[in-house]
Amino acid sequence: MSQDNLIKLQCTETGDINYYSRKNKKKNPEKLELKKFSKRLRRHTIHREMKK
């Protein structure tokens, strides 16, 4: 698959980049926000899509 669809998910509390995902940027232009597990904090936090 193309690397154009690859996005990074950054923790809003620690600033760590913990996850990578894919999305169709033409169909979903808004930034993605997911609740994911942060290893440093050992709890679920909000992770936002960031620039490449």
N, CA, C, O and CB atoms as a CASP TS submission, in Angstrom:
PFRMAT TS
TARGET T0000
AUTHOR 0000-0000-0000
METHOD Language model
MODEL 1
PARENT N/A
ATOM      1  N   MET     1       0.824  -1.188   0.000  1.00  0.00           N
ATOM      2  CA  MET     1       0.000   0.000   0.000  1.00  0.00           C
ATOM      3  C   MET     1       0.868   1.252   0.000  1.00  0.00           C
ATOM      4  O   MET     1       2.056   1.215   0.321  1.00  0.00           O
ATOM      5  CB  MET     1      -0.938  -0.002   1.203  1.00  0.00           C
ATOM      6  N   SER     2       0.251   2.333  -0.362  1.00  0.00           N
ATOM      7  CA  SER     2       0.954   3.604  -0.477  1.00  0.00           C
ATOM      8  C   SER     2       1.231   4.225   0.891  1.00  0.00           C
ATOM      9  O   SER     2       0.453   4.058   1.830  1.00  0.00           O
ATOM     10  CB  SER     2       0.149   4.569  -1.330  1.00  0.00           C
ATOM     11  N   GLN     3       2.330   4.932   0.986  1.00  0.00           N
ATOM     12  CA  GLN     3       2.671   5.624   2.220  1.00  0.00           C
ATOM     13  C   GLN     3       1.891   6.936   2.350  1.00  0.00           C
ATOM     14  O   GLN     3       1.934   7.573   3.403  1.00  0.00           O
ATOM     15  CB  GLN     3       4.178   5.895   2.275  1.00  0.00           C
ATOM     16  N   ASP     4       1.180   7.347   1.297  1.00  0.00           N
ATOM     17  CA  ASP     4       0.404   8.588   1.352  1.00  0.00           C
ATOM     18  C   ASP     4      -0.740   8.494   2.347  1.00  0.00           C
ATOM     19  O   ASP     4      -1.148   9.513   2.905  1.00  0.00           O
ATOM     20  CB  ASP     4      -0.141   8.930  -0.023  1.00  0.00           C
ATOM     21  N   ASN     5      -1.267   7.300   2.584  1.00  0.00           N
ATOM     22  CA  ASN     5      -2.401   7.120   3.474  1.00  0.00           C
ATOM     23  C   ASN     5      -1.982   6.928   4.925  1.00  0.00           C
ATOM     24  O   ASN     5      -2.841   6.830   5.801  1.00  0.00           O
ATOM     25  CB  ASN     5      -3.219   5.945   3.025  1.00  0.00           C
ATOM     26  N   LEU     6      -0.689   6.872   5.197  1.00  0.00           N
ATOM     27  CA  LEU     6      -0.189   6.615   6.536  1.00  0.00           C
ATOM     28  C   LEU     6      -0.255   7.876   7.391  1.00  0.00           C
ATOM     29  O   LEU     6       0.147   8.952   6.948  1.00  0.00           O
ATOM     30  CB  LEU     6       1.242   6.088   6.476  1.00  0.00           C
ATOM     31  N   ILE     7      -0.770   7.740   8.635  1.00  0.00           N
ATOM     32  CA  ILE     7      -0.838   8.859   9.566  1.00  0.00           C
ATOM     33  C   ILE     7      -0.218   8.440  10.896  1.00  0.00           C
ATOM     34  O   ILE     7      -0.168   7.253  11.217  1.00  0.00           O
ATOM     35  CB  ILE     7      -2.305   9.333   9.763  1.00  0.00           C
ATOM     36  N   LYS     8       0.252   9.418  11.664  1.00  0.00           N
ATOM     37  CA  LYS     8       0.801   9.184  12.993  1.00  0.00           C
ATOM     38  C   LYS     8      -0.226   9.630  14.019  1.00  0.00           C
ATOM     39  O   LYS     8      -0.902  10.641  13.828  1.00  0.00           O
ATOM     40  CB  LYS     8       2.154   9.932  13.190  1.00  0.00           C
ATOM     41  N   LEU     9      -0.345   8.875  15.116  1.00  0.00           N
ATOM     42  CA  LEU     9      -1.231   9.258  16.212  1.00  0.00           C
ATOM     43  C   LEU     9      -0.374   9.632  17.419  1.00  0.00           C
ATOM     44  O   LEU     9       0.404   8.820  17.920  1.00  0.00           O
ATOM     45  CB  LEU     9      -2.228   8.103  16.567  1.00  0.00           C
ATOM     46  N   GLN    10      -0.532  10.876  17.875  1.00  0.00           N
ATOM     47  CA  GLN    10       0.273  11.421  18.956  1.00  0.00           C
ATOM     48  C   GLN    10      -0.583  11.597  20.207  1.00  0.00           C
ATOM     49  O   GLN    10      -1.711  12.084  20.126  1.00  0.00           O
ATOM     50  CB  GLN    10       0.906  12.763  18.539  1.00  0.00           C
ATOM     51  N   CYS    11      -0.055  11.203  21.355  1.00  0.00           N
ATOM     52  CA  CYS    11      -0.745  11.357  22.635  1.00  0.00           C
ATOM     53  C   CYS    11      -0.847  12.839  22.972  1.00  0.00           C
ATOM     54  O   CYS    11       0.132  13.573  22.842  1.00  0.00           O
ATOM     55  CB  CYS    11      -0.007  10.584  23.765  1.00  0.00           C
ATOM     56  N   THR    12      -2.028  13.284  23.405  1.00  0.00           N
ATOM     57  CA  THR    12      -2.228  14.699  23.721  1.00  0.00           C
ATOM     58  C   THR    12      -1.600  15.074  25.059  1.00  0.00           C
ATOM     59  O   THR    12      -1.301  16.247  25.286  1.00  0.00           O
ATOM     60  CB  THR    12      -3.716  15.027  23.738  1.00  0.00           C
ATOM     61  N   GLU    13      -1.394  14.109  25.946  1.00  0.00           N
ATOM     62  CA  GLU    13      -0.874  14.427  27.277  1.00  0.00           C
ATOM     63  C   GLU    13       0.651  14.333  27.361  1.00  0.00           C
ATOM     64  O   GLU    13       1.279  15.178  27.998  1.00  0.00           O
ATOM     65  CB  GLU    13      -1.491  13.500  28.299  1.00  0.00           C
ATOM     66  N   THR    14       1.255  13.326  26.731  1.00  0.00           N
ATOM     67  CA  THR    14       2.708  13.159  26.813  1.00  0.00           C
ATOM     68  C   THR    14       3.430  13.644  25.567  1.00  0.00           C
ATOM     69  O   THR    14       4.611  13.981  25.641  1.00  0.00           O
ATOM     70  CB  THR    14       3.044  11.713  27.052  1.00  0.00           C
ATOM     71  N   GLY    15       2.754  13.689  24.426  1.00  0.00           N
ATOM     72  CA  GLY    15       3.380  14.103  23.176  1.00  0.00           C
ATOM     73  C   GLY    15       4.095  12.972  22.459  1.00  0.00           C
ATOM     74  O   GLY    15       4.743  13.196  21.437  1.00  0.00           O
ATOM     75  N   ASP    16       3.984  11.755  22.987  1.00  0.00           N
ATOM     76  CA  ASP    16       4.617  10.593  22.359  1.00  0.00           C
ATOM     77  C   ASP    16       3.837  10.151  21.130  1.00  0.00           C
ATOM     78  O   ASP    16       2.610  10.252  21.095  1.00  0.00           O
ATOM     79  CB  ASP    16       4.728   9.433  23.358  1.00  0.00           C
ATOM     80  N   ILE    17       4.552   9.662  20.122  1.00  0.00           N
ATOM     81  CA  ILE    17       3.925   9.077  18.938  1.00  0.00           C
ATOM     82  C   ILE    17       3.890   7.573  19.177  1.00  0.00           C
ATOM     83  O   ILE    17       4.907   6.892  19.045  1.00  0.00           O
ATOM     84  CB  ILE    17       4.708   9.446  17.600  1.00  0.00           C
ATOM     85  N   ASN    18       2.717   7.060  19.528  1.00  0.00           N
ATOM     86  CA  ASN    18       2.586   5.667  19.930  1.00  0.00           C
ATOM     87  C   ASN    18       2.024   4.765  18.840  1.00  0.00           C
ATOM     88  O   ASN    18       2.297   3.564  18.841  1.00  0.00           O
ATOM     89  CB  ASN    18       1.720   5.580  21.136  1.00  0.00           C
ATOM     90  N   TYR    19       1.251   5.308  17.918  1.00  0.00           N
ATOM     91  CA  TYR    19       0.546   4.476  16.951  1.00  0.00           C
ATOM     92  C   TYR    19       0.637   5.058  15.548  1.00  0.00           C
ATOM     93  O   TYR    19       0.793   6.265  15.366  1.00  0.00           O
ATOM     94  CB  TYR    19      -0.912   4.315  17.355  1.00  0.00           C
ATOM     95  N   TYR    20       0.536   4.174  14.565  1.00  0.00           N
ATOM     96  CA  TYR    20       0.437   4.537  13.154  1.00  0.00           C
ATOM     97  C   TYR    20      -0.823   3.902  12.601  1.00  0.00           C
ATOM     98  O   TYR    20      -1.192   2.800  13.008  1.00  0.00           O
ATOM     99  CB  TYR    20       1.700   4.083  12.350  1.00  0.00           C
ATOM    100  N   SER    21      -1.489   4.582  11.679  1.00  0.00           N
ATOM    101  CA  SER    21      -2.718   4.060  11.098  1.00  0.00           C
ATOM    102  C   SER    21      -2.821   4.546   9.658  1.00  0.00           C
ATOM    103  O   SER    21      -1.968   5.297   9.185  1.00  0.00           O
ATOM    104  CB  SER    21      -3.963   4.498  11.926  1.00  0.00           C
ATOM    105  N   ARG    22      -3.853   4.120   8.977  1.00  0.00           N
ATOM    106  CA  ARG    22      -4.115   4.553   7.610  1.00  0.00           C
ATOM    107  C   ARG    22      -5.500   5.160   7.527  1.00  0.00           C
ATOM    108  O   ARG    22      -6.412   4.753   8.248  1.00  0.00           O
ATOM    109  CB  ARG    22      -3.976   3.380   6.622  1.00  0.00           C
ATOM    110  N   LYS    23      -5.656   6.143   6.638  1.00  0.00           N
ATOM    111  CA  LYS    23      -6.975   6.726   6.411  1.00  0.00           C
ATOM    112  C   LYS    23      -7.035   7.310   5.016  1.00  0.00           C
ATOM    113  O   LYS    23      -6.014   7.687   4.440  1.00  0.00           O
ATOM    114  CB  LYS    23      -7.297   7.806   7.465  1.00  0.00           C
ATOM    115  N   ASN    24      -8.225   7.378   4.488  1.00  0.00           N
ATOM    116  CA  ASN    24      -8.464   7.997   3.196  1.00  0.00           C
ATOM    117  C   ASN    24      -8.656   9.491   3.423  1.00  0.00           C
ATOM    118  O   ASN    24      -9.686   9.914   3.948  1.00  0.00           O
ATOM    119  CB  ASN    24      -9.703   7.364   2.479  1.00  0.00           C
ATOM    120  N   LYS    25      -7.671  10.290   3.031  1.00  0.00           N
ATOM    121  CA  LYS    25      -7.685  11.718   3.319  1.00  0.00           C
ATOM    122  C   LYS    25      -8.684  12.486   2.456  1.00  0.00           C
ATOM    123  O   LYS    25      -9.079  13.596   2.814  1.00  0.00           O
ATOM    124  CB  LYS    25      -6.305  12.289   3.123  1.00  0.00           C
ATOM    125  N   LYS    26      -9.097  11.914   1.330  1.00  0.00           N
ATOM    126  CA  LYS    26     -10.086  12.585   0.484  1.00  0.00           C
ATOM    127  C   LYS    26     -11.489  12.449   1.067  1.00  0.00           C
ATOM    128  O   LYS    26     -12.275  13.394   1.001  1.00  0.00           O
ATOM    129  CB  LYS    26     -10.051  12.011  -0.939  1.00  0.00           C
ATOM    130  N   LYS    27     -11.812  11.301   1.632  1.00  0.00           N
ATOM    131  CA  LYS    27     -13.141  11.083   2.211  1.00  0.00           C
ATOM    132  C   LYS    27     -13.267  11.647   3.617  1.00  0.00           C
ATOM    133  O   LYS    27     -14.355  12.051   4.027  1.00  0.00           O
ATOM    134  CB  LYS    27     -13.459   9.608   2.233  1.00  0.00           C
ATOM    135  N   ASN    28     -12.162  11.681   4.364  1.00  0.00           N
ATOM    136  CA  ASN    28     -12.163  12.176   5.747  1.00  0.00           C
ATOM    137  C   ASN    28     -11.082  13.242   5.914  1.00  0.00           C
ATOM    138  O   ASN    28      -9.992  12.928   6.392  1.00  0.00           O
ATOM    139  CB  ASN    28     -11.937  11.009   6.755  1.00  0.00           C
ATOM    140  N   PRO    29     -11.351  14.494   5.533  1.00  0.00           N
ATOM    141  CA  PRO    29     -10.314  15.518   5.622  1.00  0.00           C
ATOM    142  C   PRO    29     -10.032  15.993   7.054  1.00  0.00           C
ATOM    143  O   PRO    29      -8.960  16.543   7.309  1.00  0.00           O
ATOM    144  CB  PRO    29     -10.709  16.694   4.781  1.00  0.00           C
ATOM    145  N   GLU    30     -10.969  15.792   7.999  1.00  0.00           N
ATOM    146  CA  GLU    30     -10.754  16.259   9.367  1.00  0.00           C
ATOM    147  C   GLU    30      -9.753  15.361  10.105  1.00  0.00           C
ATOM    148  O   GLU    30      -9.531  14.213   9.721  1.00  0.00           O
ATOM    149  CB  GLU    30     -12.089  16.305  10.131  1.00  0.00           C
ATOM    150  N   LYS    31      -9.161  15.902  11.157  1.00  0.00           N
ATOM    151  CA  LYS    31      -8.160  15.161  11.931  1.00  0.00           C
ATOM    152  C   LYS    31      -8.835  14.049  12.729  1.00  0.00           C
ATOM    153  O   LYS    31      -9.934  14.217  13.257  1.00  0.00           O
ATOM    154  CB  LYS    31      -7.384  16.111  12.879  1.00  0.00           C
ATOM    155  N   LEU    32      -8.156  12.923  12.800  1.00  0.00           N
ATOM    156  CA  LEU    32      -8.669  11.754  13.500  1.00  0.00           C
ATOM    157  C   LEU    32      -8.296  11.831  14.975  1.00  0.00           C
ATOM    158  O   LEU    32      -7.165  12.180  15.312  1.00  0.00           O
ATOM    159  CB  LEU    32      -8.125  10.457  12.869  1.00  0.00           C
ATOM    160  N   GLU    33      -9.253  11.504  15.869  1.00  0.00           N
ATOM    161  CA  GLU    33      -9.015  11.442  17.306  1.00  0.00           C
ATOM    162  C   GLU    33      -9.522  10.108  17.817  1.00  0.00           C
ATOM    163  O   GLU    33     -10.676   9.745  17.589  1.00  0.00           O
ATOM    164  CB  GLU    33      -9.705  12.624  18.050  1.00  0.00           C
ATOM    165  N   LEU    34      -8.656   9.375  18.510  1.00  0.00           N
ATOM    166  CA  LEU    34      -9.032   8.078  19.054  1.00  0.00           C
ATOM    167  C   LEU    34      -8.549   7.972  20.488  1.00  0.00           C
ATOM    168  O   LEU    34      -7.544   8.578  20.858  1.00  0.00           O
ATOM    169  CB  LEU    34      -8.458   6.931  18.199  1.00  0.00           C
ATOM    170  N   LYS    35      -9.264   7.200  21.296  1.00  0.00           N
ATOM    171  CA  LYS    35      -8.785   6.883  22.639  1.00  0.00           C
ATOM    172  C   LYS    35      -7.954   5.625  22.540  1.00  0.00           C
ATOM    173  O   LYS    35      -8.467   4.557  22.209  1.00  0.00           O
ATOM    174  CB  LYS    35      -9.965   6.704  23.653  1.00  0.00           C
ATOM    175  N   LYS    36      -6.665   5.751  22.826  1.00  0.00           N
ATOM    176  CA  LYS    36      -5.737   4.624  22.742  1.00  0.00           C
ATOM    177  C   LYS    36      -4.966   4.531  24.055  1.00  0.00           C
ATOM    178  O   LYS    36      -4.970   5.463  24.859  1.00  0.00           O
ATOM    179  CB  LYS    36      -4.760   4.781  21.528  1.00  0.00           C
ATOM    180  N   PHE    37      -4.303   3.390  24.261  1.00  0.00           N
ATOM    181  CA  PHE    37      -3.548   3.159  25.481  1.00  0.00           C
ATOM    182  C   PHE    37      -2.175   3.816  25.390  1.00  0.00           C
ATOM    183  O   PHE    37      -1.452   3.625  24.413  1.00  0.00           O
ATOM    184  CB  PHE    37      -3.406   1.655  25.749  1.00  0.00           C
ATOM    185  N   SER    38      -1.825   4.586  26.407  1.00  0.00           N
ATOM    186  CA  SER    38      -0.505   5.209  26.501  1.00  0.00           C
ATOM    187  C   SER    38       0.363   4.368  27.428  1.00  0.00           C
ATOM    188  O   SER    38       0.014   4.160  28.590  1.00  0.00           O
ATOM    189  CB  SER    38      -0.606   6.684  27.015  1.00  0.00           C
ATOM    190  N   LYS    39       1.498   3.882  26.913  1.00  0.00           N
ATOM    191  CA  LYS    39       2.367   3.023  27.707  1.00  0.00           C
ATOM    192  C   LYS    39       3.019   3.786  28.858  1.00  0.00           C
ATOM    193  O   LYS    39       3.208   3.235  29.942  1.00  0.00           O
ATOM    194  CB  LYS    39       3.437   2.404  26.823  1.00  0.00           C
ATOM    195  N   ARG    40       3.360   5.049  28.622  1.00  0.00           N
ATOM    196  CA  ARG    40       4.027   5.828  29.659  1.00  0.00           C
ATOM    197  C   ARG    40       3.096   6.112  30.842  1.00  0.00           C
ATOM    198  O   ARG    40       3.507   6.004  31.997  1.00  0.00           O
ATOM    199  CB  ARG    40       4.542   7.139  29.075  1.00  0.00           C
ATOM    200  N   LEU    41       1.835   6.476  30.548  1.00  0.00           N
ATOM    201  CA  LEU    41       0.883   6.809  31.604  1.00  0.00           C
ATOM    202  C   LEU    41       0.110   5.593  32.123  1.00  0.00           C
ATOM    203  O   LEU    41      -0.529   5.656  33.174  1.00  0.00           O
ATOM    204  CB  LEU    41      -0.089   7.842  31.099  1.00  0.00           C
ATOM    205  N   ARG    42       0.175   4.493  31.378  1.00  0.00           N
ATOM    206  CA  ARG    42      -0.519   3.244  31.720  1.00  0.00           C
ATOM    207  C   ARG    42      -2.029   3.432  31.848  1.00  0.00           C
ATOM    208  O   ARG    42      -2.662   2.879  32.747  1.00  0.00           O
ATOM    209  CB  ARG    42       0.033   2.681  33.020  1.00  0.00           C
ATOM    210  N   ARG    43      -2.590   4.218  30.941  1.00  0.00           N
ATOM    211  CA  ARG    43      -4.047   4.395  30.874  1.00  0.00           C
ATOM    212  C   ARG    43      -4.417   4.881  29.477  1.00  0.00           C
ATOM    213  O   ARG    43      -3.551   5.245  28.680  1.00  0.00           O
ATOM    214  CB  ARG    43      -4.551   5.405  31.965  1.00  0.00           C
ATOM    215  N   HIS    44      -5.713   4.879  29.197  1.00  0.00           N
ATOM    216  CA  HIS    44      -6.197   5.322  27.899  1.00  0.00           C
ATOM    217  C   HIS    44      -6.249   6.851  27.856  1.00  0.00           C
ATOM    218  O   HIS    44      -6.761   7.493  28.774  1.00  0.00           O
ATOM    219  CB  HIS    44      -7.589   4.719  27.602  1.00  0.00           C
ATOM    220  N   THR    45      -5.713   7.418  26.779  1.00  0.00           N
ATOM    221  CA  THR    45      -5.728   8.863  26.562  1.00  0.00           C
ATOM    222  C   THR    45      -6.153   9.137  25.126  1.00  0.00           C
ATOM    223  O   THR    45      -6.224   8.224  24.303  1.00  0.00           O
ATOM    224  CB  THR    45      -4.332   9.493  26.860  1.00  0.00           C
ATOM    225  N   ILE    46      -6.430  10.384  24.839  1.00  0.00           N
ATOM    226  CA  ILE    46      -6.808  10.782  23.477  1.00  0.00           C
ATOM    227  C   ILE    46      -5.548  10.926  22.637  1.00  0.00           C
ATOM    228  O   ILE    46      -4.592  11.589  23.039  1.00  0.00           O
ATOM    229  CB  ILE    46      -7.623  12.114  23.482  1.00  0.00           C
ATOM    230  N   HIS    47      -5.557  10.301  21.473  1.00  0.00           N
ATOM    231  CA  HIS    47      -4.465  10.410  20.501  1.00  0.00           C
ATOM    232  C   HIS    47      -5.007  11.094  19.266  1.00  0.00           C
ATOM    233  O   HIS    47      -6.059  10.718  18.751  1.00  0.00           O
ATOM    234  CB  HIS    47      -3.861   9.008  20.146  1.00  0.00           C
ATOM    235  N   ARG    48      -4.278  12.117  18.783  1.00  0.00           N
ATOM    236  CA  ARG    48      -4.700  12.885  17.617  1.00  0.00           C
ATOM    237  C   ARG    48      -3.765  12.646  16.451  1.00  0.00           C
ATOM    238  O   ARG    48      -2.584  12.344  16.623  1.00  0.00           O
ATOM    239  CB  ARG    48      -4.762  14.372  17.944  1.00  0.00           C
ATOM    240  N   GLU    49      -4.313  12.787  15.283  1.00  0.00           N
ATOM    241  CA  GLU    49      -3.507  12.710  14.059  1.00  0.00           C
ATOM    242  C   GLU    49      -2.589  13.917  13.995  1.00  0.00           C
ATOM    243  O   GLU    49      -2.999  15.032  14.316  1.00  0.00           O
ATOM    244  CB  GLU    49      -4.409  12.639  12.792  1.00  0.00           C
ATOM    245  N   MET    50      -1.349  13.698  13.582  1.00  0.00           N
ATOM    246  CA  MET    50      -0.404  14.795  13.446  1.00  0.00           C
ATOM    247  C   MET    50       0.160  14.814  12.037  1.00  0.00           C
ATOM    248  O   MET    50      -0.058  13.880  11.265  1.00  0.00           O
ATOM    249  CB  MET    50       0.727  14.676  14.481  1.00  0.00           C
ATOM    250  N   LYS    51       0.884  15.873  11.699  1.00  0.00           N
ATOM    251  CA  LYS    51       1.513  15.985  10.388  1.00  0.00           C
ATOM    252  C   LYS    51       2.617  14.966  10.253  1.00  0.00           C
ATOM    253  O   LYS    51       3.156  14.484  11.250  1.00  0.00           O
ATOM    254  CB  LYS    51       2.061  17.395  10.160  1.00  0.00           C
ATOM    255  N   LYS    52       2.957  14.635   9.011  1.00  0.00           N
ATOM    256  CA  LYS    52       4.037  13.674   8.752  1.00  0.00           C
ATOM    257  C   LYS    52       5.369  14.213   9.151  1.00  0.00           C
ATOM    258  O   LYS    52       6.382  13.530   8.999  1.00  0.00           O
ATOM    259  CB  LYS    52       4.072  13.289   7.304  1.00  0.00           C
TER
END
